[in-house]
Amino acid sequence: MIEIRHKNTGEVLLEVDSDTLVGANLAGVHLAGADLTGADLRGSWLSGADLSGADLSVADLSGAGLRGADLSGAKLRYANLQDASLQGADLEGANLWRADLRSVNFWGANLEGAIAIHLYTSTTEGER
């Protein structure tokens, strides 16, 4: 059993009856302000999820489906988003400092006010 808690209050936001979040179907879940620091969410399905203000620092979201997800104000420092789909996602004010964005699909995503410094992309490979 995995408990996902709020980063400030410690309140349990979601219980997942599994030992891992790899490949988990979390579409449409409400995890605003969640503490997902270092979470292994490889290949997970988070389409339409509310992750606004969540801390996803150092999380592995490689291959994750985040289509239409709300990541406004989320912290994604050092997160691995390689091959993730962020089509139509809201990343307004998100912190993507040193995130791995190789092959990410940002089509239609809102990146207004996002902090995107020292990104790891296909053109900056090896500069991490």
C-alpha positions in Angstrom: 0.0 0.0 0.0 1.3 3.4 -1.0 0.1 6.6 0.6 0.5 9.9 -1.2 0.5 12.8 1.3 0.2 16.5 1.1 3.6 18.2 1.2 2.6 20.7 3.9 -0.1 19.1 6.0 0.8 15.4 5.7 -2.9 14.6 5.0 -3.3 11.4 3.0 -4.5 12.4 -0.5 -4.6 9.0 -2.1 -4.0 5.4 -1.1 -2.8 3.1 -3.9 -3.2 -0.7 -3.3 0.2 -1.5 -4.9 3.9 -1.8 -4.0 4.8 0.5 -6.9 3.5 3.5 -8.9 5.3 2.3 -12.0 2.7 2.0 -14.8 -0.1 3.0 -12.4 -3.4 4.4 -13.8 -3.8 7.6 -11.9 -5.9 9.4 -14.5 -8.0 12.2 -13.1 -6.7 11.9 -9.5 -6.7 15.0 -7.3 -3.2 15.4 -5.9 -2.9 19.1 -5.5 0.1 19.9 -3.2 1.2 16.2 -3.1 4.6 15.2 -2.0 5.9 13.0 -4.8 9.5 13.8 -4.3 11.6 11.0 -5.8 8.6 9.0 -6.8 9.0 6.3 -9.5 6.1 7.0 -11.9 7.7 5.6 -15.0 5.0 4.8 -17.6 2.2 5.9 -15.3 -1.0 7.3 -16.7 -1.8 10.8 -15.1 -4.0 12.2 -17.8 -6.2 14.9 -16.5 -4.7 14.6 -13.0 -4.6 17.7 -10.7 -0.9 17.9 -9.6 -1.0 21.7 -9.1 1.6 22.8 -6.5 2.8 19.2 -6.2 6.5 18.5 -5.4 7.8 16.1 -8.1 11.5 16.9 -7.6 13.7 14.1 -8.7 10.7 12.0 -9.7 11.0 9.6 -12.6 8.1 10.4 -15.0 9.8 8.9 -18.1 7.2 7.7 -20.5 4.3 9.0 -18.4 1.1 10.2 -19.9 0.3 13.6 -18.5 -2.0 14.8 -21.2 -4.2 17.6 -19.9 -2.8 17.4 -16.4 -2.7 20.4 -14.2 1.0 20.9 -13.1 0.6 24.6 -12.5 3.1 25.7 -9.8 4.5 22.2 -9.5 8.1 21.7 -8.6 9.8 19.4 -11.2 13.4 20.1 -10.3 15.7 17.3 -11.6 12.7 15.3 -12.7 13.0 12.8 -15.5 10.3 13.5 -18.0 12.0 11.8 -21.0 9.5 10.6 -23.5 6.6 11.9 -21.4 3.4 13.3 -23.1 2.5 16.7 -21.7 0.0 17.5 -24.5 -2.4 20.2 -23.4 -0.9 20.2 -19.8 -0.9 23.3 -17.7 2.6 24.0 -16.5 2.1 27.7 -15.7 4.6 28.7 -13.1 6.1 25.2 -12.8 9.7 24.8 -11.8 11.5 22.7 -14.4 15.1 23.5 -13.3 17.5 20.8 -14.6 14.6 18.6 -15.7 15.3 15.9 -18.3 13.0 16.9 -21.2 14.4 14.7 -24.0 11.6 13.8 -26.5 8.8 15.3 -24.4 5.6 16.1 -26.3 4.6 19.7 -25.2 2.0 20.2 -28.0 -0.6 22.6 -26.7 0.9 22.8 -23.2 0.8 26.1 -21.3 4.3 27.0 -20.2 3.6 30.6 -19.3 5.9 31.7 -16.4 7.5 28.3 -16.1 11.1 28.3 -14.8 13.1 26.3 -17.4 16.8 26.8 -16.7 19.6 24.3 -17.3 17.3 21.8 -19.0 18.6 18.5 -20.2 17.4 18.1 -23.7 18.7 16.3 -26.8 20.8 19.4 -27.7 22.3 19.7 -24.2 23.1 16.0 -23.7 26.1 15.6 -21.5 25.7 19.0 -19.9 23.8 17.8 -16.9 
